Amino acid sequence: MSEFTYYFTGRVIPERAGINLENVSFHVSAGDDVPAGVLYIQAFAGQLFGRLITPTAIKNVFTARNLVEDSARAVLGAVGFVFARGYAVEIVQFVAPDLVDDRVFGVDVPALEKLATDAGLTMGHLLNLMSTPSTWFFRRALGDFREALRNSTDTGFFVTAQSRR
């Protein structure tokens, strides 16, 4: 039986937290682009390491990144709950020893990057909206959009929460 091993690196935010976790492991469920497997997470001095082992190849590195980031966020959420600390996670790099698809992740979401310009919105429009007296809801909407981009698993929550306001 062959196995596929993928490595992810990132950081625990704030980096000054100095959190240390050794080989926390758990099973991850299969999705359309990522088979079920075992994920190992380690954190040392604010640096995060993930090792995903699957029986078949992943089809989408971005989906795999989202799965690893969400899993690491859940583990750190548990640690944060026990010690009353707020941690965030950012997966920065993907390495697959048997593939040439190694990558450093940016902060962009290519499928959405022309959304605002296609709607005719510019930075000037947004800054003008933020300078009006009642900008609270607009600023919250921008914050929800930012969090939806940074936390793909909870995108539906941010979109739903905003549409109910």
Backbone as a chain_set.jsonl record, in Angstrom:
{"seq": "MSEFTYYFTGRVIPERAGINLENVSFHVSAGDDVPAGVLYIQAFAGQLFGRLITPTAIKNVFTARNLVEDSARAVLGAVGFVFARGYAVEIVQFVAPDLVDDRVFGVDVPALEKLATDAGLTMGHLLNLMSTPSTWFFRRALGDFREALRNSTDTGFFVTAQSRR", "coords": {"N": [[0.839, -1.183, 0.0], [0.621, 2.16, -0.901], [1.55, 5.363, 0.392], [0.885, 8.839, 0.701], [2.66, 11.665, 1.575], [2.436, 14.869, 2.855], [3.716, 18.074, 3.571], [3.288, 20.901, 5.641], [3.962, 24.214, 6.499], [3.904, 26.905, 8.825], [2.694, 29.541, 10.913], [2.029, 30.354, 14.33], [-0.061, 32.757, 15.558], [-0.273, 35.241, 18.005], [3.191, 35.426, 17.239], [4.903, 35.719, 19.341], [3.851, 34.206, 21.312], [4.973, 31.714, 21.823], [4.114, 29.036, 21.896], [4.119, 25.511, 22.424], [3.637, 22.425, 20.979], [3.597, 18.949, 20.72], [3.499, 16.64, 18.223], [0.561, 16.341, 17.893], [-2.089, 14.404, 16.898], [-4.653, 13.439, 14.595], [-7.5, 12.061, 12.883], [-8.55, 13.08, 9.67], [-11.396, 13.954, 7.784], [-12.556, 12.838, 4.572], [-12.796, 14.762, 1.566], [-13.953, 16.373, -1.45], [-11.58, 17.026, -2.803], [-9.494, 16.198, -1.228], [-8.297, 13.294, 0.196], [-9.344, 11.174, 2.969], [-7.325, 11.054, 5.895], [-4.435, 11.051, 8.071], [-3.477, 13.577, 10.233], [-0.734, 15.266, 11.513], [0.257, 17.566, 13.899], [2.511, 20.023, 14.932], [3.933, 22.492, 17.053], [6.344, 24.883, 17.658], [7.894, 27.411, 19.391], [6.252, 29.361, 18.207], [6.237, 28.598, 15.552], [4.673, 26.581, 13.109], [4.035, 23.233, 12.196], [2.831, 20.874, 9.942], [1.917, 17.586, 9.064], [0.533, 15.682, 6.68], [-0.827, 12.609, 6.004], [-1.944, 10.518, 3.534], [-3.906, 7.974, 1.841], [-4.234, 8.159, -0.887], [-3.447, 10.46, -3.563], [-3.682, 14.017, -3.027], [-5.955, 16.268, -4.606], [-6.186, 18.989, -4.783], [-4.199, 21.502, -3.749], [-4.824, 23.834, -2.401], [-7.244, 23.309, -1.128], [-6.337, 21.313, 0.578], [-4.572, 22.824, 2.125], [-6.441, 24.52, 3.382], [-7.815, 22.633, 4.92], [-5.788, 21.697, 6.655], [-5.093, 24.107, 7.919], [-7.524, 24.781, 9.16], [-7.79, 22.589, 10.88], [-5.507, 22.886, 12.499], [-6.16, 25.33, 13.629], [-8.355, 24.537, 15.148], [-7.151, 22.821, 17.032], [-5.433, 24.646, 18.324], [-7.371, 26.324, 19.244], [-8.499, 24.772, 21.245], [-6.315, 24.605, 22.998], [-6.08, 27.326, 23.572], [-8.523, 27.706, 24.87], [-8.198, 26.201, 27.233], [-6.096, 27.611, 28.458], [-6.953, 30.223, 28.388], [-6.298, 31.918, 26.166], [-5.864, 33.663, 23.07], [-5.324, 32.426, 19.97], [-4.212, 32.522, 16.59], [-3.852, 31.108, 13.3], [-1.666, 30.634, 10.566], [-1.081, 29.128, 7.576], [1.733, 28.821, 5.648], [3.4, 27.549, 3.763], [3.634, 24.797, 1.469], [4.831, 21.561, 0.975], [5.593, 18.865, -1.016], [7.224, 15.995, -1.145], [7.349, 14.176, -3.324], [6.382, 15.535, -5.475], [6.312, 18.3, -7.795], [4.982, 20.45, -7.002], [5.452, 22.245, -4.921], [4.789, 25.045, -2.841], [4.472, 28.476, -1.861], [2.122, 30.078, 0.005], [0.08, 32.865, -0.701], [-1.843, 35.75, 0.218], [-3.955, 36.051, -1.353], [-7.077, 35.426, -3.054], [-7.668, 34.062, -5.819], [-10.07, 33.553, -7.265], [-11.775, 35.537, -6.446], [-10.57, 37.988, -6.805], [-11.176, 40.036, -8.661], [-13.649, 40.889, -8.033], [-14.569, 43.295, -6.731], [-13.71, 45.362, -8.515], [-15.042, 44.581, -10.844], [-17.59, 45.13, -10.049], [-17.496, 47.807, -10.153], [-16.322, 49.19, -8.071], [-13.915, 51.131, -6.328], [-10.853, 51.852, -4.502], [-11.114, 54.476, -3.706], [-13.932, 54.775, -3.595], [-14.509, 53.088, -1.429], [-13.045, 54.267, 0.684], [-14.381, 56.695, 0.813], [-16.905, 55.815, 1.629], [-16.216, 54.97, 4.189], [-15.795, 57.343, 5.47], [-18.13, 58.515, 6.216], [-20.67, 59.466, 8.642], [-22.07, 57.187, 9.704], [-20.584, 54.566, 9.671], [-20.288, 52.139, 10.848], [-21.61, 49.628, 10.254], [-20.704, 49.162, 7.672], [-17.934, 48.975, 8.058], [-17.89, 46.718, 9.679], [-18.842, 44.869, 7.835], [-16.697, 44.821, 6.017], [-14.783, 43.774, 7.739], [-15.898, 41.239, 8.251], [-15.745, 40.198, 5.677], [-12.969, 40.086, 5.341], [-12.326, 38.19, 7.347], [-13.721, 36.003, 6.344], [-12.237, 35.472, 4.058], [-9.811, 34.74, 5.219], [-10.434, 32.532, 6.722], [-11.493, 29.902, 5.545], [-13.225, 27.764, 6.17], [-15.179, 28.838, 7.795], [-16.457, 30.65, 6.166], [-19.147, 30.659, 5.278], [-20.457, 31.282, 7.67], [-19.626, 33.942, 8.163], [-20.661, 35.239, 5.91], [-23.41, 34.679, 6.157], [-23.929, 35.801, 8.658], [-23.49, 38.486, 8.102], [-25.454, 39.023, 6.181], [-27.747, 39.032, 7.645], [-27.778, 41.293, 9.098]], "CA": [[0.0, 0.0, 0.0], [1.406, 3.392, -0.942], [1.076, 6.505, 1.151], [1.341, 10.146, 0.243], [2.939, 12.529, 2.716], [2.51, 16.282, 2.503], [4.188, 18.892, 4.683], [2.81, 22.276, 5.668], [4.596, 25.029, 7.533], [3.197, 28.155, 9.057], [3.006, 30.2, 12.174], [1.0, 30.623, 15.32], [-0.115, 34.201, 15.775], [0.955, 36.008, 17.847], [4.402, 34.606, 17.276], [5.54, 35.847, 20.657], [3.18, 33.305, 22.254], [5.894, 30.651, 22.189], [3.375, 27.8, 22.172], [4.781, 24.27, 22.038], [2.807, 21.214, 20.885], [4.358, 17.863, 20.104], [2.804, 15.576, 17.49], [-0.875, 16.141, 18.088], [-2.542, 13.736, 15.678], [-6.039, 13.026, 14.507], [-7.959, 11.699, 11.55], [-9.312, 14.098, 8.959], [-12.384, 13.372, 6.89], [-12.349, 13.022, 3.139], [-13.59, 15.743, 0.847], [-13.864, 16.195, -2.902], [-10.221, 17.197, -3.314], [-8.504, 15.688, -0.276], [-8.759, 12.032, 0.787], [-9.214, 11.038, 4.415], [-5.959, 10.725, 6.272], [-4.005, 11.382, 9.431], [-2.76, 14.842, 10.288], [0.109, 15.481, 12.687], [0.529, 18.992, 14.064], [3.491, 20.397, 15.945], [4.217, 23.923, 17.125], [7.503, 25.204, 18.491], [8.297, 28.814, 19.364], [5.428, 30.112, 17.27], [6.264, 28.021, 14.201], [3.724, 25.483, 13.006], [4.375, 22.194, 11.227], [1.784, 19.882, 9.741], [2.247, 16.472, 8.168], [-0.702, 15.008, 6.299], [-0.564, 11.327, 5.343], [-3.177, 10.049, 2.899], [-3.704, 6.767, 1.035], [-4.2, 8.562, -2.295], [-2.955, 11.827, -3.748], [-4.633, 15.118, -2.948], [-6.231, 16.84, -5.922], [-6.126, 20.446, -4.744], [-3.324, 21.918, -2.657], [-5.479, 24.894, -1.632], [-8.205, 22.635, -0.255], [-5.533, 20.661, 1.613], [-4.116, 23.9, 3.02], [-7.578, 24.941, 4.192], [-8.084, 21.559, 5.876], [-4.724, 21.713, 7.663], [-5.209, 25.349, 8.68], [-8.701, 24.672, 10.016], [-7.486, 21.607, 11.929], [-4.56, 23.518, 13.43], [-6.923, 26.347, 14.34], [-9.168, 23.835, 16.146], [-6.25, 22.368, 18.1], [-4.999, 25.823, 19.081], [-8.554, 26.811, 19.938], [-8.6, 23.985, 22.475], [-5.236, 25.08, 23.882], [-6.469, 28.664, 24.004], [-9.62, 27.588, 25.822], [-7.658, 25.723, 28.503], [-5.229, 28.611, 29.082], [-7.563, 31.544, 28.18], [-5.457, 32.674, 25.224], [-6.397, 33.708, 21.708], [-4.325, 32.143, 18.948], [-4.608, 32.403, 15.19], [-2.953, 30.235, 12.545], [-1.473, 30.922, 9.146], [-0.251, 28.158, 6.856], [2.498, 29.614, 4.695], [4.081, 26.783, 2.72], [3.273, 23.404, 1.194], [5.921, 20.807, 0.354], [5.282, 17.469, -1.31], [8.511, 15.459, -1.592], [7.288, 13.455, -4.591], [5.759, 16.388, -6.482], [6.974, 19.579, -8.06], [3.958, 21.447, -6.711], [5.729, 22.988, -3.694], [4.287, 26.404, -3.02], [4.31, 29.406, -0.756], [0.793, 30.648, -0.141], [-0.094, 34.297, -0.502], [-3.082, 36.091, 0.911], [-4.956, 36.292, -2.385], [-8.067, 34.426, -3.442], [-7.789, 34.404, -7.237], [-11.449, 33.503, -7.757], [-12.503, 36.729, -6.006], [-9.763, 39.203, -6.828], [-11.745, 41.096, -9.5], [-15.03, 41.075, -7.602], [-14.864, 44.711, -6.476], [-13.557, 46.167, -9.738], [-16.131, 44.211, -11.756], [-18.789, 45.806, -9.55], [-17.284, 49.245, -10.308], [-15.853, 49.79, -6.819], [-12.487, 51.449, -6.237], [-10.419, 52.215, -3.152], [-11.715, 55.786, -3.43], [-15.317, 54.554, -3.164], [-14.518, 52.493, -0.09], [-12.601, 55.273, 1.654], [-15.474, 57.655, 0.936], [-17.924, 55.189, 2.471], [-15.733, 54.901, 5.573], [-15.703, 58.677, 6.059], [-19.462, 59.004, 6.574], [-20.913, 59.311, 10.081], [-22.558, 55.872, 10.144], [-19.799, 53.564, 8.945], [-20.122, 50.945, 11.674], [-22.017, 48.409, 9.564], [-19.803, 48.963, 6.532], [-16.65, 48.487, 8.594], [-18.12, 45.333, 10.118], [-18.933, 44.055, 6.619], [-15.321, 44.631, 5.535], [-14.135, 42.851, 8.675], [-16.422, 39.896, 7.994], [-15.182, 39.759, 4.396], [-11.572, 39.722, 5.625], [-12.3, 36.927, 8.083], [-14.179, 34.949, 5.429], [-11.09, 35.137, 3.206], [-8.746, 34.13, 6.013], [-10.894, 31.328, 7.397], [-12.404, 29.355, 4.531], [-14.22, 26.871, 6.749], [-16.25, 29.644, 8.384], [-16.93, 31.654, 5.214], [-20.608, 30.694, 5.326], [-20.858, 31.981, 8.887], [-19.428, 35.38, 7.993], [-21.598, 35.714, 4.902], [-24.755, 34.595, 6.733], [-24.041, 36.789, 9.741], [-23.58, 39.812, 7.515], [-26.703, 39.21, 5.44], [-28.84, 39.175, 8.603], [-27.679, 42.583, 9.809]], "C": [[0.885, 1.248, 0.0], [0.738, 4.471, -0.097], [1.612, 7.767, 0.529], [1.514, 11.015, 1.477], [3.147, 13.945, 2.226], [2.883, 17.067, 3.75], [3.68, 20.318, 4.522], [3.558, 23.002, 6.777], [3.81, 26.316, 7.663], [3.594, 28.748, 10.38], [1.769, 30.308, 13.048], [1.073, 32.113, 15.593], [-0.806, 34.446, 17.113], [2.185, 35.121, 18.014], [5.1, 34.664, 18.622], [4.923, 34.915, 21.697], [4.076, 32.153, 22.681], [5.226, 29.327, 22.513], [4.161, 26.591, 21.673], [3.795, 23.107, 22.098], [3.64, 20.149, 20.215], [3.437, 16.813, 19.525], [1.373, 15.308, 17.923], [-1.37, 15.513, 16.793], [-4.023, 13.418, 15.757], [-6.394, 12.744, 13.059], [-8.748, 12.853, 10.955], [-10.223, 13.404, 7.961], [-12.065, 13.691, 5.439], [-13.269, 14.114, 2.609], [-13.449, 15.48, -0.638], [-12.422, 16.179, -3.402], [-9.128, 16.631, -2.426], [-9.041, 14.399, 0.336], [-8.626, 12.058, 2.31], [-7.779, 10.648, 4.742], [-5.699, 11.044, 7.724], [-3.166, 12.646, 9.354], [-2.006, 14.932, 11.605], [0.449, 16.961, 12.735], [1.526, 19.175, 15.19], [3.635, 21.911, 15.919], [5.371, 24.122, 18.097], [7.846, 26.665, 18.292], [7.536, 29.61, 18.303], [5.433, 29.599, 15.845], [5.41, 26.762, 14.18], [4.15, 24.518, 11.91], [3.22, 21.207, 11.143], [2.261, 18.817, 8.773], [0.959, 15.702, 7.934], [-0.343, 13.749, 5.529], [-1.897, 10.794, 4.835], [-2.89, 8.799, 2.069], [-3.652, 7.044, -0.464], [-3.784, 10.021, -2.37], [-4.062, 12.855, -3.538], [-4.798, 15.7, -4.349], [-6.065, 18.345, -5.942], [-5.342, 20.889, -3.513], [-3.976, 23.004, -1.802], [-6.526, 24.312, -0.678], [-7.468, 21.939, 0.887], [-5.026, 21.689, 2.616], [-5.252, 24.332, 3.94], [-7.898, 23.903, 5.274], [-7.054, 21.57, 7.003], [-4.838, 22.963, 8.541], [-6.394, 25.293, 9.637], [-8.449, 23.697, 11.168], [-6.535, 22.191, 12.965], [-5.268, 24.586, 14.261], [-7.773, 25.695, 15.435], [-8.315, 23.376, 17.323], [-5.822, 23.552, 18.961], [-6.172, 26.494, 19.794], [-8.755, 26.077, 21.249], [-7.534, 24.413, 23.48], [-5.592, 26.454, 24.444], [-7.592, 28.643, 25.031], [-9.091, 27.188, 27.197], [-6.876, 26.818, 29.228], [-5.733, 30.044, 28.923], [-6.673, 32.445, 27.337], [-6.072, 32.609, 23.832], [-5.3, 33.534, 20.682], [-4.977, 32.143, 17.568], [-3.537, 31.569, 14.497], [-2.851, 30.742, 11.12], [-0.568, 29.845, 8.554], [0.416, 28.911, 5.712], [3.015, 28.792, 3.518], [3.6, 25.342, 2.669], [4.452, 22.747, 0.498], [5.458, 19.361, 0.194], [6.539, 16.847, -1.893], [8.475, 14.78, -2.967], [6.69, 14.274, -5.725], [6.597, 17.631, -6.72], [6.03, 20.732, -7.752], [4.198, 22.167, -5.383], [5.274, 24.432, -3.905], [4.317, 27.179, -1.727], [2.976, 30.096, -0.997], [0.825, 32.145, 0.094], [-1.365, 34.545, 0.288], [-4.222, 36.302, -0.081], [-5.908, 35.115, -2.541], [-8.383, 34.724, -4.905], [-9.223, 34.419, -7.769], [-12.242, 34.764, -7.416], [-11.786, 38.041, -6.278], [-10.314, 40.316, -7.708], [-13.186, 41.417, -9.126], [-15.378, 42.561, -7.453], [-14.771, 45.541, -7.75], [-14.635, 45.839, -10.759], [-17.445, 44.866, -11.34], [-18.654, 47.324, -9.64], [-16.81, 49.943, -9.052], [-14.344, 50.013, -6.862], [-12.142, 51.719, -4.773], [-11.028, 53.552, -2.75], [-13.152, 55.667, -2.952], [-15.357, 54.052, -1.727], [-14.087, 53.495, 0.972], [-13.671, 56.328, 1.866], [-16.578, 57.088, 1.823], [-17.504, 55.154, 3.94], [-15.666, 56.266, 6.234], [-17.069, 59.264, 6.408], [-19.726, 58.734, 8.05], [-21.324, 57.898, 10.523], [-21.858, 54.751, 9.384], [-19.683, 52.244, 9.686], [-20.459, 49.668, 10.908], [-21.117, 48.12, 8.366], [-18.454, 48.418, 7.005], [-16.776, 47.039, 9.076], [-18.202, 44.399, 8.911], [-17.543, 43.805, 6.041], [-14.562, 43.662, 6.435], [-14.601, 41.418, 8.468], [-15.869, 39.339, 6.688], [-13.733, 39.304, 4.585], [-11.499, 38.377, 6.331], [-12.771, 35.762, 7.218], [-13.053, 34.522, 4.5], [-10.019, 34.388, 3.978], [-9.144, 32.794, 6.614], [-11.954, 30.665, 6.521], [-13.5, 28.468, 5.112], [-15.413, 27.645, 7.293], [-16.791, 30.715, 7.45], [-18.448, 31.782, 5.259], [-21.132, 31.419, 6.543], [-20.741, 33.483, 8.705], [-20.399, 35.956, 6.975], [-23.02, 35.732, 5.464], [-24.946, 35.647, 7.814], [-24.211, 38.175, 9.152], [-24.935, 40.033, 6.837], [-27.9, 39.388, 6.381], [-28.814, 40.521, 9.315], [-28.554, 43.616, 9.175]], "O": [[1.796, 1.365, 0.819], [-0.478, 4.477, 0.094], [2.672, 7.763, -0.098], [0.623, 11.092, 2.323], [3.927, 14.196, 1.307], [2.421, 16.763, 4.85], [3.648, 20.866, 3.42], [3.758, 22.457, 7.863], [3.14, 26.755, 6.729], [4.68, 28.496, 10.901], [0.635, 30.347, 12.571], [2.15, 32.659, 15.831], [-1.876, 33.877, 17.331], [2.203, 34.194, 18.825], [5.817, 33.734, 18.99], [5.405, 34.836, 22.827], [3.947, 31.663, 23.802], [5.738, 28.569, 23.337], [4.796, 26.649, 20.62], [3.195, 22.842, 23.14], [4.324, 20.429, 19.23], [2.681, 16.169, 20.253], [1.021, 14.182, 18.276], [-1.1, 16.03, 15.709], [-4.572, 13.165, 16.83], [-5.681, 13.137, 12.136], [-9.517, 13.519, 11.648], [-9.857, 12.389, 7.368], [-11.398, 14.677, 5.128], [-14.359, 14.351, 3.13], [-12.881, 14.463, -1.038], [-12.079, 15.42, -4.308], [-7.964, 16.587, -2.823], [-10.118, 14.4, 0.932], [-7.883, 12.868, 2.864], [-7.108, 9.989, 3.948], [-6.623, 11.277, 8.504], [-2.267, 12.768, 8.522], [-2.569, 14.704, 12.676], [0.877, 17.541, 11.738], [1.409, 18.569, 16.256], [3.473, 22.536, 14.871], [5.368, 23.596, 19.209], [8.064, 27.113, 17.166], [8.118, 30.43, 17.592], [4.698, 30.118, 15.004], [5.427, 25.974, 15.126], [4.573, 24.934, 10.831], [2.699, 20.761, 12.165], [2.928, 19.115, 7.782], [0.372, 15.145, 8.861], [0.362, 13.811, 4.522], [-2.851, 10.637, 5.597], [-1.756, 8.587, 1.64], [-3.091, 6.255, -1.225], [-3.771, 10.727, -1.362], [-5.229, 12.598, -3.833], [-3.886, 15.629, -5.173], [-5.829, 18.926, -7.0], [-5.772, 20.675, -2.379], [-3.709, 23.087, -0.604], [-6.669, 24.779, 0.452], [-7.92, 21.97, 2.031], [-5.05, 21.447, 3.823], [-5.05, 24.492, 5.143], [-8.212, 24.261, 6.409], [-7.414, 21.463, 8.176], [-4.694, 22.884, 9.761], [-6.284, 25.708, 10.79], [-8.851, 23.957, 12.302], [-6.732, 22.014, 14.167], [-5.005, 24.726, 15.455], [-7.895, 26.243, 16.53], [-8.713, 23.525, 18.478], [-5.847, 23.47, 20.189], [-5.991, 27.151, 20.819], [-9.136, 26.68, 22.252], [-7.817, 24.566, 24.668], [-5.427, 26.712, 25.636], [-7.616, 29.459, 25.952], [-9.488, 27.765, 28.209], [-6.969, 26.951, 30.449], [-5.027, 30.986, 29.28], [-6.337, 33.564, 27.724], [-6.717, 31.626, 23.467], [-4.437, 34.4, 20.539], [-6.15, 31.802, 17.419], [-2.454, 31.353, 15.041], [-3.828, 31.219, 10.543], [0.574, 29.676, 8.984], [-0.255, 29.558, 4.907], [3.063, 29.289, 2.393], [3.215, 24.753, 3.679], [5.009, 23.299, -0.452], [4.995, 18.728, 1.143], [6.892, 17.144, -3.034], [9.468, 14.808, -3.694], [6.51, 13.759, -6.828], [7.482, 17.962, -5.93], [6.254, 21.86, -8.191], [3.245, 22.655, -4.774], [5.365, 24.969, -5.009], [4.203, 26.614, -0.639], [2.733, 30.635, -2.077], [1.52, 32.629, 0.988], [-1.89, 33.645, 0.945], [-5.324, 36.688, 0.307], [-5.586, 33.975, -2.206], [-9.258, 35.537, -5.202], [-9.546, 35.226, -8.64], [-13.274, 35.028, -8.032], [-12.339, 39.107, -6.008], [-9.937, 41.471, -7.508], [-13.864, 42.15, -9.847], [-16.381, 43.02, -7.998], [-15.663, 46.341, -8.033], [-15.098, 46.73, -11.471], [-18.308, 45.126, -12.178], [-19.568, 48.054, -9.258], [-16.883, 51.169, -8.967], [-13.596, 49.179, -7.373], [-13.025, 51.803, -3.919], [-11.412, 53.745, -1.597], [-13.56, 56.362, -2.021], [-16.143, 54.534, -0.911], [-14.693, 53.568, 2.041], [-13.853, 56.808, 2.985], [-17.124, 57.795, 2.67], [-18.342, 55.294, 4.831], [-15.496, 56.345, 7.451], [-17.147, 60.408, 6.855], [-19.082, 57.873, 8.648], [-20.953, 57.467, 11.615], [-22.467, 54.073, 8.556], [-19.039, 51.317, 9.193], [-19.673, 48.721, 10.915], [-20.806, 46.963, 8.083], [-17.908, 47.495, 6.401], [-15.861, 46.237, 8.893], [-17.696, 43.277, 8.952], [-17.244, 42.688, 5.617], [-13.793, 42.829, 5.954], [-13.796, 40.487, 8.504], [-15.559, 38.151, 6.597], [-13.323, 38.27, 4.057], [-10.698, 37.52, 5.957], [-12.264, 34.648, 7.352], [-12.925, 33.339, 4.185], [-9.384, 33.486, 3.432], [-8.277, 32.0, 6.979], [-13.154, 30.845, 6.731], [-14.607, 28.436, 4.575], [-16.54, 27.153, 7.253], [-17.514, 31.605, 7.895], [-18.977, 32.893, 5.277], [-22.152, 32.104, 6.462], [-21.66, 34.223, 9.055], [-20.907, 37.06, 7.168], [-23.752, 36.702, 5.264], [-25.985, 36.303, 7.883], [-25.007, 38.964, 9.66], [-25.495, 41.126, 6.919], [-28.958, 39.848, 5.95], [-29.741, 40.847, 10.057], [-28.599, 44.756, 9.637]]}, "num_chains": 1, "name": "protein.A"}
